[in-house]
Amino acid sequence: MGSEIEGGSNSVTIKANDGGNEIVDTVELLKNGVVINTWYPNSSAPVITDTVTSADGDYFYCRIMQADGDEAISSPIYIAGGAPVDNDGDSYYSDVDCNDNDDLIYPGATESCTDGIDNDCDQTVDCNDSDCSSAPSCQVDCSVYTNKGTCDKESYCYWDKSSKTCLGH
């Protein structure tokens, strides 16, 4: 889950050792998901010390790449006052979950096309979500609105979202 520390200027010590003799090629320190420092120790048990400045809400983690291509990512360290939480227990934290009080709503969830809710956190709801384009509840019988006749494989009609009208070919 990670640890929490106070903000300000902090000394950080990174120890990379898998208990074997694997050579560590690269160590990256990331702040809020962005690499802020990179080291190339070429050692089996490097110890790296750095000083970082942080504020409430920041988080840090390390990415370590070994010579054989293996990669490890550390647990995050959150700066006090801003650690994201998972209120609904769906494994998505409040910094990415668009409704952290409902465990059925999270990034990548199945979009329900009739409930008026953005279930998958992509900022689109129901029939406006591309996930619902083939849902029966989102289909429009364009033959009622056009002079193109009935809509079938030969005479295709579709709903144009920008003009909010049915168009036919």
C-alpha positions in Angstrom: 0.0 0.0 0.0 2.9 2.4 0.7 4.1 4.6 3.5 3.4 8.2 4.4 5.9 10.9 5.5 5.8 14.6 6.1 6.4 17.1 3.3 9.4 19.3 2.9 13.0 18.4 2.1 13.7 14.7 2.7 16.8 12.6 2.3 16.0 9.4 0.4 18.1 6.3 0.5 17.4 3.7 -2.2 18.7 0.1 -1.6 18.3 -2.3 -4.5 19.1 -5.9 -3.7 17.1 -9.0 -4.7 19.3 -11.3 -2.5 21.2 -12.6 -5.5 24.0 -11.3 -7.7 21.8 -9.7 -10.3 23.3 -6.5 -11.8 21.2 -3.4 -11.5 21.6 -1.3 -14.6 19.2 1.6 -13.9 17.5 3.1 -10.9 14.8 5.8 -11.5 13.2 7.9 -8.8 9.7 9.1 -9.8 7.7 11.9 -8.3 4.0 12.0 -9.1 4.6 9.5 -11.9 7.4 11.5 -13.6 11.1 10.5 -13.5 13.1 13.1 -11.5 16.4 11.3 -11.2 18.2 8.4 -12.9 21.3 6.5 -11.8 23.2 3.8 -13.6 25.0 1.9 -10.8 26.0 -1.3 -12.7 26.2 -3.0 -9.3 24.5 -6.0 -7.7 23.6 -4.1 -4.5 23.6 -0.4 -5.1 22.8 2.1 -2.3 21.8 5.5 -3.6 21.1 8.6 -1.5 19.4 11.7 -2.8 17.5 14.7 -1.4 14.1 15.5 -2.7 11.7 18.4 -2.0 8.0 17.5 -1.6 4.6 18.9 -0.8 1.4 17.5 0.6 -0.2 15.2 -2.0 3.1 14.2 -3.7 4.1 10.6 -4.0 7.4 8.9 -4.8 8.4 5.4 -6.0 11.4 3.7 -7.6 11.7 1.7 -10.8 14.7 -0.6 -10.9 15.9 -2.4 -14.1 18.3 -5.3 -14.0 20.8 -6.2 -16.7 18.8 -9.3 -17.7 15.7 -7.1 -18.4 13.8 -7.8 -15.1 12.1 -4.8 -13.6 10.8 -4.0 -10.1 8.7 -1.1 -8.9 8.6 -0.1 -5.3 5.6 0.6 -3.1 4.8 4.3 -3.2 5.7 6.8 -0.4 2.9 9.4 0.0 3.5 12.8 1.4 1.2 13.5 4.4 -2.0 15.2 3.7 -2.5 13.9 0.2 -2.4 10.2 0.1 -5.2 8.8 -2.2 -7.6 6.5 -0.6 -9.9 3.7 -1.8 -13.2 4.4 0.0 -15.2 1.7 -1.9 -12.7 -1.1 -1.9 -12.7 -1.6 -5.7 -8.8 -1.3 -5.9 -9.0 2.1 -7.6 -7.8 5.1 -5.5 -9.6 8.4 -5.2 -7.0 10.1 -7.5 -8.3 8.0 -10.5 -11.7 6.7 -9.5 -14.4 9.1 -10.6 -16.8 7.9 -7.8 -14.8 6.4 -5.0 -18.0 5.8 -3.0 -19.4 3.2 -5.4 -17.4 0.0 -6.0 -19.1 -0.6 -9.4 -17.7 2.7 -10.8 -14.0 2.8 -11.7 -11.7 3.2 -14.7 -12.4 0.3 -17.1 -15.7 -0.8 -15.6 -18.4 -2.0 -17.9 -20.5 1.0 -19.0 -24.2 0.6 -18.3 -26.0 2.3 -21.2 -29.2 3.3 -19.4 -28.3 4.5 -15.8 -27.2 8.1 -16.5 -23.8 7.4 -14.8 -20.3 7.4 -16.1 -19.5 3.9 -14.9 -16.0 3.6 -16.6 -14.7 7.1 -15.7 -14.1 8.1 -19.3 -16.2 11.3 -18.9 -19.0 10.1 -21.2 -22.4 8.8 -20.1 -24.7 6.1 -21.5 -25.4 6.5 -25.3 -22.7 9.2 -25.6 -20.1 6.6 -24.6 -18.6 4.7 -27.5 -18.9 1.5 -25.4 -22.7 1.8 -25.9 -22.8 2.4 -29.6 -24.3 -1.0 -30.4 -26.5 -1.2 -27.3 -30.2 -1.6 -28.3 -31.2 1.2 -25.9 -28.9 3.6 -27.9 -30.1 2.7 -31.3 -32.3 5.1 -33.2 -34.7 4.0 -36.0 -33.6 6.5 -38.5 -36.1 5.4 -41.1 -38.7 7.4 -39.1 -36.6 10.6 -39.4 -35.3 10.4 -43.0 -36.6 10.1 -46.5 -34.2 7.2 -47.1 -36.7 4.5 -46.5 -36.1 1.6 -44.1 -32.6 1.2 -42.6 -31.1 -2.2 -43.4 -27.8 -3.5 -44.8 -28.5 -1.9 -48.2 -29.8 1.4 -46.9 -27.8 2.3 -43.9 -28.9 5.0 -41.6 -27.0 6.4 -38.6 -27.4 8.9 -35.8 -25.2 12.0 -36.2 -24.3 13.2 -32.7 -23.0 16.6 -33.9 -26.2 17.6 -35.7 -28.5 15.3 -33.5 -30.2 14.0 -36.6 -30.5 10.8 -38.5 -28.6 10.6 -41.8 -28.9 7.9 -44.4 -26.9 6.6 -47.3 
